[in-house]
Amino acid sequence: MALAKLKVMYGHLEGTERKFARDPSGYLSIEKGFYRKHGLEISWEHVQGTEERYRSLASGDAQISFVVGRASLQHYLATKRTRILGCAMNSCPYFLVVRADITSLDRLEGRAVACREEPGRSAPLAETFQALAGLTIGRNLTLELPASDQRAFEMLRNGNVHAALLPRPYAFMAEEKNFHRIPDWPDVVDDPLPITIETSVVLREKYDKEFTAFLAAHREGIRYLQGHPDEATTLLRKQFGHPPAFTAKTIKDYLVFMNESLTVDFKQLEKILSQVAPETSDGARRVASEWVVGGALRG
């Protein structure tokens, strides 16, 4: 039987020197033959930068893109030319990471904390710092709101702030540099839909059967990755050069958030819409019905 060919694009986390992929399961899915079992020959290729990905989808050079949800939503709202086939991760709460000399939340008095602007403005940070440590933002605690998670990480690393709310991959990297997380920090900051699986309207119609097969195979790959930590460890060390402690944290605290159903949680879609385009947040059902393909939405 001839195999249908699909080119799938994925990206590394920005500023990590290609050392962290948001979804590494494609490598094992190819190695274990999951895609071939479903009649597919997959080219799993790193493409950094959303504009390059959209050019590849528009030209038909690639058929699927794994991209962070806020970027895919912004592009959809601007063009209406894309569709979401599913979501490999719906939610991944941030860690609060601090300098080595800060041993508890109350030690942040008079200090500065960074958090990416979109979740920082919508999360109940003021209430949380007040309730847990008696700290008031603007009076005895400074909140910096950079435009990106990468910038928040750099501000912490460079000593511009004393703490940062970071998505888990950046938090793991910070811990490699002698920062540490506050363990009792609650899950109040999140990155909704951090891994969406996207295609174009044109390609959706052309490759409907192949996309169904891809999703079935990718579900198997995620299950296998999560259920075989030894092989996941080997993959992360060989493919991305992760040191042992970083690898263990990735498996224990990150890969567990991957969603083998590959469906989009409507509550998370509402949350990301309220961050990216609050003026349209009351039309979340309409956006979901147009943007997410049939059967890929839950809730």
C-alpha positions, 0 to 999 in steps of 0.5 A: 500500500502506498503511503500518503505523505504529510509534512508536519512543522513544529517549533522549539521554544524561543530562545532555547537554542533548539533544546526544547520542543513543545511536542517531541512525540512525533519522533517516537511516533515515526520510530515506532511506526505509528504513522506508517500503521495508519498509512502515512509517511510523515516528515517531522520538521523544525520550522521556527517562526510563525510567518514561515509556517503560514507561508508553508501552509499557504503554498502547500509545502507543508500540511500541518503546523504545531503552533502555540495557541495565541499565535494561531488564534491571532492569525485566524482572527486576522485572516480566517484562513486556518483551522484547528484540527486538535490540541496536543496540550490544553493547559500548562500552569506557570511556576513562580521561580525566584532567586536562590536567596529568596526562600519564601513568598514573604521574602519578595517584599520590596522586590520585583516579579516578571510575568508575560503581559497577557496572562499577567493582566488577566490572572488574579495576581494581586489577590494571590500575593495579598492572600499568601504573603500579605504583599500589595502590588504597587506598594511593596511588590513590583510587577513587571509585564514584558511582552513574552515569556522569553523576555520574563525569563531573560529578566530573571536570568539577567538580574532585572527582577527577583522572581518570574512567573514562567511556563514550565520549560523556561522554569526548568531552564531557570532551575538549571541556572540556580534559581528555584521554584516556590512549591506552594504557588497555586495554578493561577497563571496559565498558557491556554492551548499551548500546543494547537494542531493547525492547517489551512482551510484549503488543505483541510478540504484536500487532506481530510482523510489523511488528517484523520489518520494523522490524529489517530496515529499521533494519539498513539504516539502521545500515549506511548511517550507518556507510558514509556518514561525510559524511552522518553528519557532517551529521546529527550537526551539524544534529540535535544541534549537535555541533562538528566535533571532537566529530562526528569522534570520534563517527563514528570512536570510537562509531558503529563499535560499533553492531551492524547484525546487531541481535543480543544477544551472550550473553557481554555479557548474562552480563556485565550480569546479573553487574553488575545481579543477580549472584545470578541470573548463574548463570541467564543462559541462562534469562534469555536464553531468556525475555527475548530474542525467538527469533532475536535471541540469538547465542553 
